Amino acid sequence: MKTIPFLKMSGSGNDFIIIDNREAVVPEAQLTRLVIGACRRKMSVGADGMIFIERSANLDFKWRFFNADGSLPDMCGNGARCAARFAFMHGIADRQMAFETLAGTIEATVGDNTVKIRMTEPRDLKTGTILDVEGTPTAVGSVNTGVPHVVMVVDDIEAAPVTKTGRLIRYHPNFAPGGTNANFVAVKENGTIFIRTYERGVEDETLACGTGNVAAALILAHEWGLTSPVTLTTRSGEKLTVHFSTQGGRYQDVFLEGDARVIYRGDLWEEAWRP
């Protein structure tokens, strides 16, 4: 039986299956089926998403990133950091690299087990929006950091209804037809920031979301006057740091920095992903 080598990696608790597909070890027609099958927890490897490293005509490589449900988002911050470390480990790129995503070119710098990536320029930042969430007026901010995000500030991060309210916001008519990700943020008196995220495509809370952390940092900077860098504590307990500059009221030079851990190396058997 043909097997497919892979690396399981985690970016601050966001976990991914990464495959070197430069030689097309996975046929095009099988990609989505493989993703959905292999990302099933308990029935297979289990992951929030899957990354295929492919050849690029202009940059070090390009990636194909899939959510666990087989959908193709434009960007994933934690996934990008894991992909960068994978590429460095396998001699695909040097510590300083650039690669193609649907959101545009991502630049990365790989440390020992941390990676700092330059994000695409954020767009469509809005604050003070009032959403009707099942009859409850809810104040939110929103911004696209490669993918769309909504950010709301809560008093108690542990009591935040991430799954219930997150799903309602994810499918809210205001964000149709593509939907959005939903982030819940609490700022403590000592300045510590906690964040929890309901991720579109995973359709549940994840332990971390890189683009969500960037969105939260920018919304807090805009509304609360926070200055760069902004460090947030994710649901996994790991910290992600967002760097940025401002010019003329616009946010630019946005970087995301955090861990990118290797969990294990394995060979994916066909029976692990086929029904």
Secondary structure, 3 states (H helix, E strand, C coil): CCEEEEEEEEECCEEEEEEECCCCCCCHHHHHHHHHHHCCCCCCCCCCEEEEEECCCCCCEEEEEEECCCCCCCCCHHHHHHHHHHHHHCCCCCCEEEEEECCEEEEEEECCCEEEEECCCCEEEEEEEEEEECCEEEEEEEEECCCEEEEEECCCCCCCCHHHHHHHHHCCHHHCCCCCEEEEEEECCCCCEEEEEEECCCCEEECCCHHHHHHHHHHHHHHHCCCCCEEEECCCCCEEEEEEEEECCEEEEEEEEEECEEEEEEEEEHHHCCC
